[in-house]
Amino acid sequence: MLSKFISREKFTSYEDFVANFKVNVPENFNFSYDVVDEIALNTPDKVAIVWCNDQGDEKIFTFAQMKHYSEKAANFFKSVGIKKGDRVMLILKRRYEFWFCLLALHRIGAVCIPATHLLTAKDIIYRNNAADTKMIVSVAEPEVIRHVEEAELQSPSLVLKALVGGEREGWYSFDRELEKASHQFERPTGQDAPKNEDTMLLYFTSGTTGMPKMVQHNFVYPLGHIVTAKYWQNVQDGGLHLTVSDTGWAKSVWGKIYGQWICGSAVFVYDHNKFTPKDLLDVIVKYGVTTFCAPPTIYRFLIKEDLTRFDLSKLTYCAIAGEPLNPEVYYQFLKATGLKLREGYGQTELTITIATFPWMEPKPGSMGKPAPGYDIDIVDENGNSCEVGEEGQIVVRTGKRKPLGIFSGYYRDENLTKSVWHDDVYYTGDMAWRDEDGYFWFVGRADDVIKSSGYRIGPFEVESALLEHPAVLECAITAVPDPIRGQIVKATVVLAKNYTPSDSLVTELQNHVKKVTAPYKYPRVIEFVTELPKTISGKIRRVEIREQDTGKG
């Protein structure tokens, strides 16, 4: 399947890869028909999904079965009035029905809005009205049902609801409707067929500042994830890949379907309610996961286990993304497993943008180098390219070409789109610097960078230093206004077990940071808290801490 879209698969170096990698984009590409159905036709028994949950249930789906069930789901959606361009929200956690629904909506040309089960009624109302959501397909969990039904009262566009794994008055039973639906669905033609530039996915960003933005991706977006899967996660034909993510997040389509299936790898889905490191390791061993991708938080928990007790011999490659990697995590995981973590960087708006690719030696803490197709630069406040070692904002230059998989803009918000993407430059809002070897190093969000006594201080470096101290479980670095220095560094710290707040511990942590990093970067203010404010996707809301400190919250 991969050779259908790229003319050359193997490369001798990073330079060769960047210069010669190319994706052949078909006219009117549709992932369901042109990938899933093609694989189902040629190798019907090839495994697509290995699924299990924390109750001991397990299922294996072949591509022939994915074609079968997604066609039945498409017929159900069509029978209740879902058509090309309609917006359908999926709140399905890690249930395998998510894949049936996603592929079905692609078949119809409808727009899928993946969403997390953590949304409140207020969150759902905002999303429904911003996107004119016509239908919601939800898991049959009381809390989720309650939020959807409360939101329905203030969501005039929402006219259809379907429940997966249960029945309730006013809702379609997805299970029952799927069972009775036809398994034959003809590919739409003419005006009914989605075009490459049509919107296929809408993602609401988690919003560390302001209300969530609606990121829209078109029908060729899946092809942008060939690089994500093949050359960053290094998935293998016939392998089994696990990306840790709820289906409500963009990371899920980065690692649980598009690039992986195009490259011939099955995806592993572990449906669980509570994350337990040992349980995750147990299923990785039991099912023989070959490639793995997770955020640093997961790895921080894994290295606290005795990894020598687990047979990880089938695990050949590990990638890491979602937040910056602290070098301490890299070295401990390498020592325990012999595997080098490959960091990657991207956004909901993009595909893999910067990464440590197979030909590159990882530099712990570095994101790596730009992906092919992405013209990446670091610019100062005036838009000028930064010198080696100089901090600036990561931008994507789109004048010569638009990277395959870049977003189409923010849905229904041209002004917001133009504020970050103008003059053929997309401004990511992320700060970084580049070393003499061309590796990129993350500093922080542009809004988070601290300016103190003429120095620019990135929160990530200070957070990394604090996290090396055994007393620190989590921390967030922010700026506090200061009449002399302009701003000073503040650390908001969640302590590890068996540690209690004290003046002596404050001094100890401050001295630790002075030793680990530059003395001027140490936190002059340290506040101990029981938890940090976070978005529903788990990202720290530093803006909320700043607002509390300035009395604007």
Kinemage of the C-alpha trace (Angstrom):
@kinemage 1
@onewidth
@group {chain A} dominant
@subgroup {mainchain}
@vectorlist {calphas} color= white
{ca met a 1} P 0.000 0.000 0.000
{ca leu a 2} L 2.799 2.436 0.864
{ca ser a 3} L 4.347 2.145 -2.601
{ca lys a 4} L 1.063 3.370 -4.053
{ca phe a 5} L 1.680 6.791 -2.549
{ca ile a 6} L 5.468 7.196 -2.440
{ca ser a 7} L 7.881 6.336 -5.237
{ca arg a 8} L 10.788 5.685 -2.910
{ca glu a 9} L 10.691 4.211 0.586
{ca lys a 10} L 14.304 3.882 1.734
{ca phe a 11} L 16.806 6.673 2.205
{ca thr a 12} L 20.494 6.682 3.084
{ca ser a 13} L 20.578 9.784 5.272
{ca tyr a 14} L 18.491 12.601 6.700
{ca glu a 15} L 19.714 14.848 3.879
{ca asp a 16} L 18.650 12.266 1.274
{ca phe a 17} L 15.272 11.949 2.999
{ca val a 18} L 14.563 15.703 3.029
{ca ala a 19} L 15.705 16.189 -0.559
{ca asn a 20} L 13.943 13.239 -2.175
{ca phe a 21} L 10.891 12.188 -0.152
{ca lys a 22} L 7.665 12.846 -2.045
{ca val a 23} L 4.026 11.788 -1.696
{ca asn a 24} L 1.918 11.234 -4.803
{ca val a 25} L -1.518 12.669 -4.020
{ca pro a 26} L -4.382 11.082 -5.999
{ca glu a 27} L -7.301 13.137 -7.229
{ca asn a 28} L -10.315 12.902 -4.895
{ca phe a 29} L -8.420 10.819 -2.346
{ca asn a 30} L -10.543 9.161 0.322
{ca phe a 31} L -8.833 7.123 3.039
{ca ser a 32} L -11.746 4.720 3.478
{ca tyr a 33} L -11.943 3.704 -0.177
{ca asp a 34} L -8.355 4.189 -1.324
{ca val a 35} L -6.601 2.620 1.664
{ca val a 36} L -8.935 0.489 3.795
{ca asp a 37} L -10.936 -0.998 0.921
{ca glu a 38} L -7.814 -1.571 -1.173
{ca ile a 39} L -6.128 -3.498 1.632
{ca ala a 40} L -9.377 -5.401 2.299
{ca leu a 41} L -9.535 -6.392 -1.370
{ca asn a 42} L -5.915 -7.521 -1.679
{ca thr a 43} L -5.209 -8.900 1.821
{ca pro a 44} L -8.591 -9.256 3.568
{ca asp a 45} L -7.172 -11.119 6.568
{ca lys a 46} L -4.489 -8.532 7.313
{ca val a 47} L -4.931 -7.310 10.894
{ca ala a 48} L -6.001 -3.675 11.296
{ca ile a 49} L -6.779 -3.394 15.024
{ca val a 50} L -5.897 -5.434 18.089
{ca trp a 51} L -8.199 -4.197 20.861
{ca cys a 52} L -8.466 -5.083 24.514
{ca asn a 53} L -9.809 -3.435 27.645
{ca asp a 54} L -9.033 -3.483 31.353
{ca gln a 55} L -11.886 -5.958 31.944
{ca gly a 56} L -10.140 -8.744 30.014
{ca asp a 57} L -12.156 -8.433 26.785
{ca glu a 58} L -10.282 -8.551 23.499
{ca lys a 59} L -11.081 -8.330 19.799
{ca ile a 60} L -9.060 -8.475 16.605
{ca phe a 61} L -10.342 -6.764 13.449
{ca thr a 62} L -9.052 -7.441 9.951
{ca phe a 63} L -9.230 -4.900 7.151
{ca ala a 64} L -12.075 -6.888 5.602
{ca gln a 65} L -13.996 -6.445 8.853
{ca met a 66} L -13.167 -2.733 9.027
{ca lys a 67} L -14.591 -2.351 5.513
{ca his a 68} L -17.661 -4.392 6.498
{ca tyr a 69} L -18.496 -2.518 9.698
{ca ser a 70} L -17.678 0.957 8.394
{ca glu a 71} L -19.969 0.410 5.382
{ca lys a 72} L -22.756 -0.678 7.739
{ca ala a 73} L -22.129 2.410 9.885
{ca ala a 74} L -22.184 4.618 6.767
{ca asn a 75} L -25.573 3.188 5.811
{ca phe a 76} L -26.887 3.877 9.298
{ca phe a 77} L -25.674 7.478 9.219
{ca lys a 78} L -27.124 7.974 5.749
{ca ser a 79} L -30.477 6.464 6.811
{ca val a 80} L -30.928 9.073 9.567
{ca gly a 81} L -30.043 11.950 7.246
{ca ile a 82} L -26.285 12.469 7.580
{ca lys a 83} L -24.895 13.689 4.288
{ca lys a 84} L -21.760 15.242 2.820
{ca gly a 85} L -20.579 18.226 4.873
{ca asp a 86} L -22.668 17.481 7.984
{ca arg a 87} L -20.788 17.712 11.282
{ca val a 88} L -20.871 14.654 13.556
{ca met a 89} L -19.233 14.585 16.996
{ca leu a 90} L -17.774 11.310 18.281
{ca ile a 91} L -17.357 10.930 22.060
{ca leu a 92} L -16.190 7.326 22.114
{ca lys a 93} L -13.103 7.148 24.360
{ca arg a 94} L -11.104 4.124 23.108
{ca arg a 95} L -14.008 1.964 21.965
{ca tyr a 96} L -13.410 0.180 18.660
{ca glu a 97} L -16.661 1.616 17.285
{ca phe a 98} L -14.785 4.899 16.893
{ca trp a 99} L -12.969 3.438 13.884
{ca phe a 100} L -16.234 2.189 12.350
{ca cys a 101} L -17.745 5.672 12.680
{ca leu a 102} L -14.698 7.626 11.527
{ca leu a 103} L -14.331 5.551 8.360
{ca ala a 104} L -18.095 5.710 7.755
{ca leu a 105} L -18.116 9.507 7.921
{ca his a 106} L -15.191 9.611 5.489
{ca arg a 107} L -17.206 7.440 3.093
{ca ile a 108} L -20.126 9.847 3.172
{ca gly a 109} L -17.984 12.966 3.072
{ca ala a 110} L -19.337 14.150 6.418
{ca val a 111} L -17.131 16.054 8.866
{ca cys a 112} L -15.973 14.198 11.964
{ca ile a 113} L -15.446 16.065 15.247
{ca pro a 114} L -13.531 13.778 17.636
{ca ala a 115} L -14.153 14.828 21.246
{ca thr a 116} L -13.119 13.716 24.699
{ca his a 117} L -15.510 12.242 27.266
{ca leu a 118} L -14.180 14.823 29.745
{ca leu a 119} L -16.222 17.616 28.155
{ca thr a 120} L -18.821 19.261 30.358
{ca ala a 121} L -22.233 20.435 29.142
{ca lys a 122} L -20.786 23.942 28.731
{ca asp a 123} L -17.945 22.586 26.569
{ca ile a 124} L -20.358 20.623 24.384
{ca ile a 125} L -22.702 23.610 23.946
{ca tyr a 126} L -19.782 25.735 22.768
{ca arg a 127} L -18.651 23.078 20.277
{ca asn a 128} L -22.139 22.297 19.011
{ca asn a 129} L -22.930 25.928 18.266
{ca ala a 130} L -19.489 26.811 16.896
{ca ala a 131} L -19.566 23.920 14.423
{ca asp a 132} L -23.344 23.465 13.970
{ca thr a 133} L -23.045 19.866 15.096
{ca lys a 134} L -25.904 17.799 13.656
{ca met a 135} L -25.302 14.505 15.465
{ca ile a 136} L -23.449 13.132 18.479
{ca val a 137} L -22.382 9.504 18.838
{ca ser a 138} L -21.490 8.801 22.466
{ca val a 139} L -20.415 6.068 24.828
{ca ala a 140} L -23.179 4.847 27.141
{ca glu a 141} L -21.792 6.321 30.349
{ca pro a 142} L -24.147 8.204 32.700
{ca glu a 143} L -21.928 11.256 33.122
{ca val a 144} L -21.347 11.681 29.383
{ca ile a 145} L -25.028 11.128 28.578
{ca arg a 146} L -26.035 13.732 31.163
{ca his a 147} L -23.690 16.343 29.724
{ca val a 148} L -24.862 15.704 26.156
{ca glu a 149} L -28.537 15.919 27.115
{ca glu a 150} L -27.995 19.117 29.110
{ca ala a 151} L -26.144 20.622 26.165
{ca glu a 152} L -28.873 19.605 23.738
{ca leu a 153} L -31.267 22.148 25.255
{ca gln a 154} L -28.996 24.980 24.082
{ca ser a 155} L -27.794 23.401 20.830
{ca pro a 156} L -30.356 24.088 18.082
{ca ser a 157} L -28.342 22.331 15.364
{ca leu a 158} L -28.156 19.035 17.298
{ca val a 159} L -31.000 16.825 16.073
{ca leu a 160} L -29.585 13.294 16.264
{ca lys a 161} L -28.006 11.229 19.051
{ca ala a 162} L -26.730 7.652 19.021
{ca leu a 163} L -25.495 5.572 21.924
{ca val a 164} L -22.732 2.963 21.728
{ca gly a 165} L -22.934 0.107 24.225
{ca gly a 166} L -26.372 0.880 25.622
{ca glu a 167} L -29.939 2.011 24.989
{ca arg a 168} L -31.863 5.082 26.083
{ca glu a 169} L -35.036 6.851 25.060
{ca gly a 170} L -34.372 9.642 22.600
{ca trp a 171} L -31.164 8.012 21.369
{ca tyr a 172} L -30.543 5.617 18.499
{ca ser a 173} L -28.964 2.358 19.605
{ca phe a 174} L -25.815 2.325 17.497
{ca asp a 175} L -25.291 -1.394 18.142
{ca arg a 176} L -28.770 -2.332 17.009
{ca glu a 177} L -28.738 -0.001 14.001
{ca leu a 178} L -25.323 -1.298 12.944
{ca glu a 179} L -26.536 -4.874 13.102
{ca lys a 180} L -29.494 -4.312 10.782
{ca ala a 181} L -27.751 -1.958 8.312
{ca ser a 182} L -26.568 -3.168 4.897
{ca his a 183} L -22.858 -3.915 4.544
{ca gln a 184} L -22.707 -2.524 1.019
{ca phe a 185} L -22.163 1.193 0.522
{ca glu a 186} L -21.415 2.649 -2.877
{ca arg a 187} L -18.731 5.267 -3.256
{ca pro a 188} L -20.383 8.643 -3.919
{ca thr a 189} L -19.811 10.223 -7.342
{ca gly a 190} L -20.242 13.636 -8.884
{ca gln a 191} L -21.431 16.381 -6.532
{ca asp a 192} L -21.863 13.894 -3.680
{ca ala a 193} L -18.187 12.880 -3.708
{ca pro a 194} L -15.896 14.811 -1.335
{ca lys a 195} L -12.995 16.627 -2.983
{ca asn a 196} L -9.427 16.724 -1.688
{ca glu a 197} L -9.877 20.262 -0.386
{ca asp a 198} L -13.155 19.546 1.446
{ca thr a 199} L -13.143 19.482 5.250
{ca met a 200} L -12.844 15.949 6.665
{ca leu a 201} L -11.963 16.595 10.335
{ca leu a 202} L -12.608 19.365 12.839
{ca tyr a 203} L -10.478 19.409 15.976
{ca phe a 204} L -11.071 21.760 18.857
{ca thr a 205} L -7.684 22.650 20.309
{ca ser a 206} L -7.368 22.266 24.058
{ca gly a 207} L -6.938 25.997 24.572
{ca thr a 208} L -4.180 26.888 27.057
{ca thr a 209} L -5.364 30.452 26.431
{ca gly a 210} L -8.832 31.577 25.372
{ca met a 211} L -11.611 29.463 23.893
{ca pro a 212} L -10.766 26.376 21.839
{ca lys a 213} L -10.087 26.956 18.151
{ca met a 214} L -11.615 24.830 15.396
{ca val a 215} L -8.785 23.349 13.350
{ca gln a 216} L -9.977 21.993 10.015
{ca his a 217} L -8.199 19.303 7.988
{ca asn a 218} L -9.089 18.182 4.487
{ca phe a 219} L -9.287 14.763 2.834
{ca val a 220} L -5.584 14.529 1.951
{ca tyr a 221} L -4.564 15.051 5.582
{ca pro a 222} L -4.060 11.281 6.177
{ca leu a 223} L -1.299 11.218 3.555
{ca gly a 224} L 0.654 13.788 5.564
{ca his a 225} L 0.960 11.194 8.312
{ca ile a 226} L 3.049 8.815 6.197
{ca val a 227} L 6.100 10.651 7.538
{ca thr a 228} L 4.646 10.563 11.065
{ca ala a 229} L 4.231 6.801 11.060
{ca lys a 230} L 6.968 5.499 8.785
{ca tyr a 231} L 9.877 7.782 9.528
{ca trp a 232} L 9.259 9.063 13.055
{ca gln a 233} L 7.379 6.250 14.821
{ca asn a 234} L 9.175 3.776 12.503
{ca val a 235} L 6.176 1.433 12.242
{ca gln a 236} L 6.722 -1.798 10.313
{ca asp a 237} L 4.590 -3.690 7.814
{ca gly a 238} L 3.054 -6.492 9.881
{ca gly a 239} L 3.990 -4.788 13.140
{ca leu a 240} L 1.778 -3.655 16.011
{ca his a 241} L 1.848 0.020 16.981
{ca leu a 242} L 0.579 1.615 20.177
{ca thr a 243} L 0.102 5.345 20.547
{ca val a 244} L -1.253 6.277 23.968
{ca ser a 245} L -4.180 8.604 23.315
{ca asp a 246} L -7.898 8.955 23.792
{ca thr a 247} L -9.730 9.140 20.449
{ca gly a 248} L -10.818 12.679 21.326
{ca trp a 249} L -7.332 14.075 20.714
{ca ala a 250} L -5.533 14.753 17.435
{ca lys a 251} L -2.706 12.512 18.679
{ca ser a 252} L -5.078 9.611 18.080
{ca val a 253} L -5.187 10.093 14.303
{ca trp a 254} L -1.442 10.713 14.395
{ca gly a 255} L -0.886 7.261 15.841
{ca lys a 256} L -3.958 5.045 15.656
{ca ile a 257} L -5.055 4.908 12.029
{ca tyr a 258} L -3.867 6.866 9.001
{ca gly a 259} L -0.101 6.576 8.622
{ca gln a 260} L 0.056 3.250 10.438
{ca trp a 261} L -2.415 1.510 8.113
{ca ile a 262} L -0.887 3.029 4.975
{ca cys a 263} L 2.453 1.586 6.126
{ca gly a 264} L 0.942 -1.855 6.818
{ca ser a 265} L 1.085 -1.808 10.615
{ca ala a 266} L -1.808 -2.875 12.803
{ca val a 267} L -2.727 -0.561 15.660
{ca phe a 268} L -3.086 -1.690 19.253
{ca val a 269} L -5.846 -0.154 21.350
{ca tyr a 270} L -5.907 -0.525 25.125
{ca asp a 271} L -9.292 0.644 26.404
{ca his a 272} L -8.881 1.546 30.063
{ca asn a 273} L -10.430 3.963 32.532
{ca lys a 274} L -7.480 4.472 34.843
{ca phe a 275} L -3.857 4.542 33.751
{ca thr a 276} L -1.706 2.072 35.664
{ca pro a 277} L 1.922 1.737 34.476
{ca lys a 278} L 2.145 -1.980 35.277
{ca asp a 279} L -1.093 -2.773 33.416
{ca leu a 280} L 0.120 -0.889 30.347
{ca leu a 281} L 3.438 -2.749 30.402
{ca asp a 282} L 1.605 -6.063 30.841
{ca val a 283} L -0.482 -5.591 27.681
{ca ile a 284} L 2.534 -4.351 25.694
{ca val a 285} L 4.262 -7.627 26.569
{ca lys a 286} L 1.182 -9.872 26.155
{ca tyr a 287} L 0.266 -8.630 22.677
{ca gly a 288} L 3.789 -8.054 21.390
{ca val a 289} L 3.664 -4.335 20.667
{ca thr a 290} L 6.555 -3.515 18.316
{ca thr a 291} L 6.491 0.294 18.205
{ca phe a 292} L 5.289 2.699 20.885
{ca cys a 293} L 4.538 6.407 21.164
{ca ala a 294} L 3.489 8.319 24.274
{ca pro a 295} L 3.930 11.694 25.993
{ca pro a 296} L 6.759 12.192 28.511
{ca thr a 297} L 4.296 11.903 31.408
{ca ile a 298} L 3.700 8.238 30.527
{ca tyr a 299} L 7.424 7.531 30.276
{ca arg a 300} L 7.988 9.205 33.649
{ca phe a 301} L 5.644 6.657 35.202
{ca leu a 302} L 7.111 3.729 33.239
{ca ile a 303} L 10.682 4.339 34.390
{ca lys a 304} L 9.526 4.164 38.006
{ca glu a 305} L 8.593 0.517 37.406
{ca asp a 306} L 11.214 -2.233 37.465
{ca leu a 307} L 11.369 -2.609 33.682
{ca thr a 308} L 13.692 -5.628 33.952
{ca arg a 309} L 10.651 -7.653 35.077
{ca phe a 310} L 8.957 -7.148 31.693
{ca asp a 311} L 9.946 -8.902 28.463
{ca leu a 312} L 10.084 -5.960 26.083
{ca ser a 313} L 12.142 -7.809 23.482
{ca lys a 314} L 9.540 -7.271 20.717
{ca leu a 315} L 9.498 -3.526 21.338
{ca thr a 316} L 11.944 -2.104 18.790
{ca tyr a 317} L 11.258 1.631 18.601
{ca cys a 318} L 9.858 4.311 20.903
{ca ala a 319} L 8.757 7.842 20.056
{ca ile a 320} L 7.785 10.651 22.383
{ca ala a 321} L 5.725 13.817 21.884
{ca gly a 322} L 2.971 15.970 23.328
{ca glu a 323} L 5.204 18.018 25.602
{ca pro a 324} L 8.981 18.568 25.804
{ca leu a 325} L 11.163 15.655 26.901
{ca asn a 326} L 13.243 16.070 30.034
{ca pro a 327} L 16.713 14.525 29.423
{ca glu a 328} L 16.525 12.653 32.741
{ca val a 329} L 13.611 10.596 31.387
{ca tyr a 330} L 15.555 9.806 28.209
{ca tyr a 331} L 18.594 8.482 30.044
{ca gln a 332} L 16.669 6.407 32.561
{ca phe a 333} L 14.564 4.758 29.835
{ca leu a 334} L 17.659 4.067 27.734
{ca lys a 335} L 19.416 2.503 30.716
{ca ala a 336} L 16.426 0.263 31.470
{ca thr a 337} L 15.522 -0.816 27.908
{ca gly a 338} L 18.402 0.023 25.576
{ca leu a 339} L 15.939 2.018 23.449
{ca lys a 340} L 16.576 5.632 22.467
{ca leu a 341} L 13.479 7.815 22.699
{ca arg a 342} L 12.818 9.685 19.447
{ca glu a 343} L 11.279 13.055 20.127
{ca gly a 344} L 8.880 14.739 17.722
{ca tyr a 345} L 7.116 18.074 17.482
{ca gly a 346} L 3.911 19.131 15.803
{ca gln a 347} L 0.565 20.735 16.499
{ca thr a 348} L -3.101 19.947 15.944
{ca glu a 349} L -2.720 22.275 12.945
{ca leu a 350} L 0.140 20.223 11.466
{ca thr a 351} L 1.529 16.707 11.046
{ca ile a 352} L 4.959 15.726 12.351
{ca thr a 353} L 6.937 18.915 11.779
{ca ile a 354} L 10.282 18.436 13.525
{ca ala a 355} L 11.561 15.062 14.708
{ca thr a 356} L 14.490 12.816 15.478
{ca phe a 357} L 14.405 10.583 12.402
{ca pro a 358} L 16.041 7.116 12.118
{ca trp a 359} L 19.276 8.377 10.546
{ca met a 360} L 19.852 10.881 13.342
{ca glu a 361} L 21.497 10.405 16.705
{ca pro a 362} L 19.088 11.698 19.361
{ca lys a 363} L 20.127 14.688 21.432
{ca pro a 364} L 18.139 14.289 24.654
{ca gly a 365} L 15.834 17.272 25.062
{ca ser a 366} L 16.015 18.245 21.389
{ca met a 367} L 13.020 17.913 19.072
{ca gly a 368} L 15.262 16.980 16.158
{ca lys a 369} L 15.256 18.427 12.636
{ca pro a 370} L 12.517 19.556 10.202
{ca ala a 371} L 10.426 16.964 8.367
{ca pro a 372} L 10.483 16.857 4.546
{ca gly a 373} L 7.937 19.177 2.998
{ca tyr a 374} L 8.166 21.619 5.908
{ca asp a 375} L 10.164 24.816 5.328
{ca ile a 376} L 10.905 25.585 8.978
{ca asp a 377} L 12.626 28.669 10.354
{ca ile a 378} L 13.094 30.418 13.693
{ca val a 379} L 12.406 34.155 13.587
{ca asp a 380} L 12.754 37.093 15.976
{ca glu a 381} L 10.048 39.624 16.882
{ca asn a 382} L 10.645 41.456 13.581
{ca gly a 383} L 10.306 38.318 11.477
{ca asn a 384} L 14.029 38.018 10.743
{ca ser a 385} L 15.725 34.603 10.780
{ca cys a 386} L 17.560 33.904 14.016
{ca glu a 387} L 21.211 33.006 14.239
{ca val a 388} L 22.434 29.696 15.662
{ca gly a 389} L 21.742 29.675 19.412
{ca glu a 390} L 19.329 32.622 19.244
{ca glu a 391} L 15.824 32.064 20.581
{ca gly a 392} L 12.831 32.890 18.420
{ca gln a 393} L 9.460 31.644 17.237
{ca ile a 394} L 9.098 28.507 15.114
{ca val a 395} L 7.446 29.344 11.794
{ca val a 396} L 6.449 27.387 8.707
{ca arg a 397} L 7.149 29.173 5.432
{ca thr a 398} L 4.447 28.286 2.890
{ca gly a 399} L 5.350 30.576 -0.030
{ca lys a 400} L 7.015 27.883 -2.146
{ca arg a 401} L 4.748 25.032 -1.064
{ca lys a 402} L 2.207 24.104 1.558
{ca pro a 403} L 3.208 21.040 3.574
{ca leu a 404} L 0.983 18.031 3.008
{ca gly a 405} L -1.255 17.769 6.066
{ca ile a 406} L -1.147 21.395 7.208
{ca phe a 407} L -4.541 22.643 8.351
{ca ser a 408} L -6.911 24.504 6.039
{ca gly a 409} L -7.415 27.284 8.572
{ca tyr a 410} L -9.610 27.849 11.599
{ca tyr a 411} L -13.195 26.969 10.772
{ca arg a 412} L -15.421 30.036 10.324
{ca asp a 413} L -12.732 32.367 11.666
{ca glu a 414} L -10.797 34.035 8.871
{ca asn a 415} L -9.443 36.760 11.154
{ca leu a 416} L -7.982 34.240 13.589
{ca thr a 417} L -6.452 32.300 10.695
{ca lys a 418} L -4.852 35.456 9.277
{ca ser a 419} L -3.505 36.422 12.705
{ca val a 420} L -1.248 33.340 12.734
{ca trp a 421} L -0.863 32.664 8.996
{ca his a 422} L -0.089 35.649 6.805
{ca asp a 423} L 2.461 36.691 4.178
{ca asp a 424} L 3.004 32.979 3.434
{ca val a 425} L 4.240 32.325 6.973
{ca tyr a 426} L 2.457 30.263 9.645
{ca tyr a 427} L 3.436 31.320 13.171
{ca thr a 428} L 3.270 28.363 15.557
{ca gly a 429} L 3.461 30.422 18.755
{ca asp a 430} L 6.211 28.090 20.017
{ca met a 431} L 9.673 29.362 20.903
{ca ala a 432} L 12.869 27.440 20.187
{ca trp a 433} L 16.508 27.773 19.202
{ca arg a 434} L 18.674 25.886 16.741
{ca asp a 435} L 22.136 24.498 17.439
{ca glu a 436} L 25.133 24.317 15.120
{ca asp a 437} L 24.083 20.852 13.901
{ca gly a 438} L 20.609 22.020 12.911
{ca tyr a 439} L 18.789 20.418 15.852
{ca phe a 440} L 15.850 22.366 17.307
{ca trp a 441} L 15.424 22.892 21.070
{ca phe a 442} L 12.055 23.831 22.559
{ca val a 443} L 11.904 26.851 24.892
{ca gly a 444} L 8.173 27.366 25.533
{ca arg a 445} L 5.048 29.020 24.214
{ca ala a 446} L 5.661 32.596 23.099
{ca asp a 447} L 3.278 33.815 25.808
{ca asp a 448} L 5.176 31.847 28.466
{ca val a 449} L 8.717 33.157 27.893
{ca ile a 450} L 9.918 35.227 30.849
{ca lys a 451} L 11.913 38.459 30.464
{ca ser a 452} L 13.864 39.225 33.633
{ca ser a 453} L 16.612 41.862 33.984
{ca gly a 454} L 17.249 41.731 30.239
{ca tyr a 455} L 17.414 37.924 30.157
{ca arg a 456} L 14.938 35.728 28.255
{ca ile a 457} L 14.109 32.615 30.260
{ca gly a 458} L 12.208 29.661 28.803
{ca pro a 459} L 10.035 27.818 31.332
{ca phe a 460} L 10.918 24.368 30.007
{ca glu a 461} L 14.583 24.546 31.009
{ca val a 462} L 13.748 25.567 34.572
{ca glu a 463} L 10.987 22.955 34.809
{ca ser a 464} L 13.416 20.286 33.583
{ca ala a 465} L 15.907 21.274 36.259
{ca leu a 466} L 13.285 21.114 39.013
{ca leu a 467} L 11.967 17.751 37.819
{ca glu a 468} L 15.396 16.238 38.389
{ca his a 469} L 14.938 16.845 42.126
{ca pro a 470} L 13.264 13.877 43.875
{ca ala a 471} L 10.898 16.166 45.807
{ca val a 472} L 9.211 17.485 42.646
{ca leu a 473} L 6.378 15.515 41.052
{ca glu a 474} L 5.071 18.275 38.762
{ca cys a 475} L 5.820 21.951 38.300
{ca ala a 476} L 4.980 25.000 36.209
{ca ile a 477} L 7.233 27.991 35.645
{ca thr a 478} L 5.631 31.404 35.146
{ca ala a 479} L 6.535 35.086 35.427
{ca val a 480} L 5.612 37.363 38.302
{ca pro a 481} L 5.770 41.160 37.793
{ca asp a 482} L 8.681 42.796 39.608
{ca pro a 483} L 9.340 46.576 39.859
{ca ile a 484} L 13.117 46.166 39.555
{ca arg a 485} L 13.646 43.217 37.218
{ca gly a 486} L 10.466 43.570 35.182
{ca gln a 487} L 9.600 39.933 35.814
{ca ile a 488} L 10.937 37.236 38.113
{ca val a 489} L 10.663 33.465 37.840
{ca lys a 490} L 8.013 31.682 39.881
{ca ala a 491} L 7.734 27.905 40.339
{ca thr a 492} L 4.394 26.346 41.217
{ca val a 493} L 5.268 22.905 42.547
{ca val a 494} L 3.393 19.695 43.318
{ca leu a 495} L 5.519 17.665 45.736
{ca ala a 496} L 6.196 13.947 45.517
{ca lys a 497} L 5.070 11.602 48.276
{ca asn a 498} L 6.837 11.915 51.640
{ca tyr a 499} L 7.809 15.550 51.036
{ca thr a 500} L 6.213 18.516 52.801
{ca pro a 501} L 6.492 22.270 52.119
{ca ser a 502} L 9.093 24.195 54.132
{ca asp a 503} L 11.396 27.180 53.864
{ca ser a 504} L 14.384 24.856 53.840
{ca leu a 505} L 12.930 22.933 50.881
{ca val a 506} L 12.391 26.215 49.003
{ca thr a 507} L 16.083 27.054 49.479
{ca glu a 508} L 17.107 23.527 48.503
{ca leu a 509} L 15.111 23.683 45.255
{ca gln a 510} L 16.444 27.131 44.412
{ca asn a 511} L 20.049 25.993 44.932
{ca his a 512} L 19.360 22.877 42.869
{ca val a 513} L 18.222 24.974 39.889
{ca lys a 514} L 21.242 27.271 40.245
{ca lys a 515} L 23.551 24.247 39.983
{ca val a 516} L 21.720 22.507 37.145
{ca thr a 517} L 21.157 25.572 34.956
{ca ala a 518} L 22.272 29.210 34.840
{ca pro a 519} L 22.033 30.937 38.251
{ca tyr a 520} L 19.890 33.806 36.925
{ca lys a 521} L 17.155 31.313 35.974
{ca tyr a 522} L 16.379 30.083 39.469
{ca pro a 523} L 12.813 30.626 40.787
{ca arg a 524} L 12.815 33.506 43.250
{ca val a 525} L 9.262 32.542 44.231
{ca ile a 526} L 8.164 28.949 44.944
{ca glu a 527} L 4.560 28.064 45.733
{ca phe a 528} L 3.552 24.545 46.775
{ca val a 529} L 0.144 23.326 45.571
{ca thr a 530} L -1.702 20.004 45.539
{ca glu a 531} L -2.448 20.179 41.800
{ca leu a 532} L -1.753 22.350 38.769
{ca pro a 533} L -4.494 23.925 36.632
{ca lys a 534} L -4.760 21.983 33.371
{ca thr a 535} L -6.762 21.826 30.174
{ca ile a 536} L -8.999 18.811 29.585
{ca ser a 537} L -6.156 17.332 27.501
{ca gly a 538} L -3.786 17.558 30.466
{ca lys a 539} L -1.705 20.557 29.364
{ca ile a 540} L -0.701 22.958 32.133
{ca arg a 541} L -2.582 26.260 32.009
{ca arg a 542} L 0.215 28.660 32.926
{ca val a 543} L -2.055 31.528 31.906
{ca glu a 544} L -4.350 30.657 34.804
{ca ile a 545} L -1.457 30.773 37.271
{ca arg a 546} L -0.381 34.164 35.869
{ca glu a 547} L -3.913 35.523 36.138
{ca gln a 548} L -4.174 34.411 39.765
{ca asp a 549} L -0.869 36.073 40.571
{ca thr a 550} L -1.875 39.385 38.977
{ca gly a 551} L -5.437 39.322 40.304
{ca lys a 552} L -6.947 39.083 36.817
{ca gly a 553} L -8.295 35.550 37.194
